[in-house]
Amino acid sequence: MTAKKHDRINSPHHYTAGGIETIDFMRAKLSKEQFEGYLLGTALKYLSRARFKRQKKSDYEKARWFVARLVELK
């Protein structure tokens, strides 16, 4: 059996602590409008701080992930 490769963008290990993906918890607890704001705010967070990091690409990929979730809602 091969160990599952750690995916730092789509499903980091620390996002599933407690048995549920953070994004799924947020979707369950927020209204549609609040959830859209959460996705947008998180994407903006990653975009705005990427320039200060050595690994910019990772934050850009994370921002893209959150924008893709916004697109899926529409």
N, C-alpha and C positions, 0 to 999 in steps of 0.2 A: 504494500500500500504506500503510495506517495503522499507526502505531506502537501497540503494546499499552500500554494505560494501566497505570501502576504501581499495584499493589494492596498498600498498606501493611499490611493485616490478613491476608489469605489467602495471599499469596505475595510477601513483600518480596524485592527483588533480592539482598540480602545473605544470605538463607536458602538460595539455590541456588548459592552460590560453591562451586566444585569439582565442579559438575555433578549434585549430588543435593540434594534438599530435606533439611534437617536432620531434620525429623520422620520422613522415610522411613529415614534412617540410624539414628536412635534406635530405631525399630520393629524394624529388622533386627538390631540389636546387643543389645537388652535382652529379658529374658523378658517374658511377658505381664504378670506382676505388677509388674516393674520399670517397664515402659512405662506402665502405669496410674499408678504413683507419679510418674513423670516428668510425665505430663499434669496430674495433680492439683497437683503442686508448682508447675508453671509457671502454671497458672490462679490459684493462690493468690498467687504472686509479683505477677502483674499486678493482681489485686484489691487487694492490700495497699499497693501503692505509688501507685495511681491518684490518691488524694486529695492527693498531694504535687505533682501535675503540673498544668500549665496545660491540657493536652489530655486530660482524664480519660476522655472518651468512647473514645479510641483504646485505652487500656489495658483498659477494660471490654469492648470488642469483641474484643480479643485473648484475654481471659479466657474469653469466651463461645465463641470458636473452640476453645480447648483443652477446655472442658467438653463441647462438641458431639462431639469425638473420643472422650471418655470414654463418652458415651452410645452412640455407634456400636459400641463394643466389647461392650456388654451385650446 
